Protein backbone atom coordinates (compact mmCIF):
# COMPACT_ATOMS: atom_id res chain seq x y z
CA UNK A 1 0.00 0.00 0.00
CA UNK A 2 1.34 3.47 -0.90
CA UNK A 3 0.65 6.42 1.39
CA UNK A 4 0.98 10.03 0.28
CA UNK A 5 0.17 11.42 3.72
CA UNK A 6 2.69 11.64 6.57
CA UNK A 7 2.71 8.48 8.67
CA UNK A 8 2.52 8.46 12.45
CA UNK A 9 4.77 5.88 14.10
CA UNK A 10 4.62 5.06 17.81
CA UNK A 11 7.53 3.61 19.77
CA UNK A 12 8.39 3.02 23.41
CA UNK A 13 9.99 6.00 25.11
CA UNK A 14 13.65 5.48 25.95
CA UNK A 15 16.08 7.23 28.30
CA UNK A 16 17.44 9.47 25.53
CA UNK A 17 13.94 10.97 25.11
CA UNK A 18 13.91 12.49 28.60
CA UNK A 19 15.03 16.03 27.76
CA UNK A 20 12.88 16.26 24.64
CA UNK A 21 9.82 15.23 26.62
CA UNK A 22 10.67 17.64 29.44
CA UNK A 23 10.92 20.43 26.87
CA UNK A 24 7.50 19.59 25.47
CA UNK A 25 5.99 19.43 28.96
CA UNK A 26 7.57 22.75 29.95
CA UNK A 27 6.28 24.54 26.84
CA UNK A 28 3.70 27.08 28.00
CA UNK A 29 1.39 26.09 25.11
CA UNK A 30 0.81 22.78 26.90
CA UNK A 31 -0.14 24.20 30.31
CA UNK A 32 -3.87 24.16 29.62
CA UNK A 33 -3.70 20.35 29.31
CA UNK A 34 -1.74 19.81 32.52
CA UNK A 35 -2.50 19.98 36.22
CA UNK A 36 0.78 21.87 36.76
CA UNK A 37 1.04 25.11 34.83
CA UNK A 38 4.75 25.78 35.16
CA UNK A 39 8.00 24.45 33.71
CA UNK A 40 9.17 21.16 35.17
CA UNK A 41 12.48 21.20 37.02
CA UNK A 42 15.06 18.80 35.55
CA UNK A 43 15.43 16.83 38.79
CA UNK A 44 11.67 16.36 39.21
CA UNK A 45 11.26 15.31 35.59
CA UNK A 46 14.22 12.92 35.83
CA UNK A 47 12.66 11.09 38.77
CA UNK A 48 9.25 10.89 37.08
CA UNK A 49 10.75 9.75 33.79
CA UNK A 50 12.91 7.02 35.34
CA UNK A 51 9.89 5.76 37.29
CA UNK A 52 7.55 5.64 34.30
CA UNK A 53 10.07 3.74 32.16
CA UNK A 54 10.26 0.96 34.74
CA UNK A 55 6.60 0.86 35.86
CA UNK A 56 4.88 -2.26 34.45
CA UNK A 57 1.45 -0.61 34.83
CA UNK A 58 2.31 2.35 32.60
CA UNK A 59 3.46 2.77 29.02
CA UNK A 60 4.96 5.95 27.58
CA UNK A 61 5.02 6.12 23.80
CA UNK A 62 6.69 8.68 21.54
CA UNK A 63 4.98 9.54 18.28
CA UNK A 64 6.98 10.45 15.18
CA UNK A 65 5.87 11.73 11.81
CA UNK A 66 8.27 11.19 8.95
CA UNK A 67 11.06 10.49 11.43
CA UNK A 68 10.48 13.62 13.53
CA UNK A 69 9.35 13.15 17.14
CA UNK A 70 6.15 15.12 17.68
CA UNK A 71 4.62 14.10 21.02
CA UNK A 72 3.78 11.44 23.56
CA UNK A 73 0.96 9.17 24.59
CA UNK A 74 0.83 7.80 28.11
CA UNK A 75 -1.19 4.71 28.95
CA UNK A 76 -1.90 3.83 32.60
CA UNK A 77 -3.39 0.51 33.62
CA UNK A 78 -6.64 0.85 35.54
CA UNK A 79 -5.82 -0.35 39.09
CA UNK A 80 -9.30 -1.86 39.46
CA UNK A 81 -8.68 -4.33 36.62
C-alpha positions as CSV (number, residue, x, y, z in Angstrom):
1,X,0.0,0.0,0.0
2,X,1.3,3.5,-0.9
3,X,0.6,6.4,1.4
4,X,1.0,10.0,0.3
5,X,0.2,11.4,3.7
6,X,2.7,11.6,6.6
7,X,2.7,8.5,8.7
8,X,2.5,8.5,12.4
9,X,4.8,5.9,14.1
10,X,4.6,5.1,17.8
11,X,7.5,3.6,19.8
12,X,8.4,3.0,23.4
13,X,10.0,6.0,25.1
14,X,13.7,5.5,25.9
15,X,16.1,7.2,28.3
16,X,17.4,9.5,25.5
17,X,13.9,11.0,25.1
18,X,13.9,12.5,28.6
19,X,15.0,16.0,27.8
20,X,12.9,16.3,24.6
21,X,9.8,15.2,26.6
22,X,10.7,17.6,29.4
23,X,10.9,20.4,26.9
24,X,7.5,19.6,25.5
25,X,6.0,19.4,29.0
26,X,7.6,22.7,29.9
27,X,6.3,24.5,26.8
28,X,3.7,27.1,28.0
29,X,1.4,26.1,25.1
30,X,0.8,22.8,26.9
31,X,-0.1,24.2,30.3
32,X,-3.9,24.2,29.6
33,X,-3.7,20.4,29.3
34,X,-1.7,19.8,32.5
35,X,-2.5,20.0,36.2
36,X,0.8,21.9,36.8
37,X,1.0,25.1,34.8
38,X,4.7,25.8,35.2
39,X,8.0,24.5,33.7
40,X,9.2,21.2,35.2
41,X,12.5,21.2,37.0
42,X,15.1,18.8,35.5
43,X,15.4,16.8,38.8
44,X,11.7,16.4,39.2
45,X,11.3,15.3,35.6
46,X,14.2,12.9,35.8
47,X,12.7,11.1,38.8
48,X,9.3,10.9,37.1
49,X,10.7,9.7,33.8
50,X,12.9,7.0,35.3
51,X,9.9,5.8,37.3
52,X,7.5,5.6,34.3
53,X,10.1,3.7,32.2
54,X,10.3,1.0,34.7
55,X,6.6,0.9,35.9
56,X,4.9,-2.3,34.5
57,X,1.5,-0.6,34.8
58,X,2.3,2.3,32.6
59,X,3.5,2.8,29.0
60,X,5.0,6.0,27.6
61,X,5.0,6.1,23.8
62,X,6.7,8.7,21.5
63,X,5.0,9.5,18.3
64,X,7.0,10.4,15.2
65,X,5.9,11.7,11.8
66,X,8.3,11.2,9.0
67,X,11.1,10.5,11.4
68,X,10.5,13.6,13.5
69,X,9.4,13.2,17.1
70,X,6.1,15.1,17.7
71,X,4.6,14.1,21.0
72,X,3.8,11.4,23.6
73,X,1.0,9.2,24.6
74,X,0.8,7.8,28.1
75,X,-1.2,4.7,28.9
76,X,-1.9,3.8,32.6
77,X,-3.4,0.5,33.6
78,X,-6.6,0.9,35.5
79,X,-5.8,-0.4,39.1
80,X,-9.3,-1.9,39.5
81,X,-8.7,-4.3,36.6
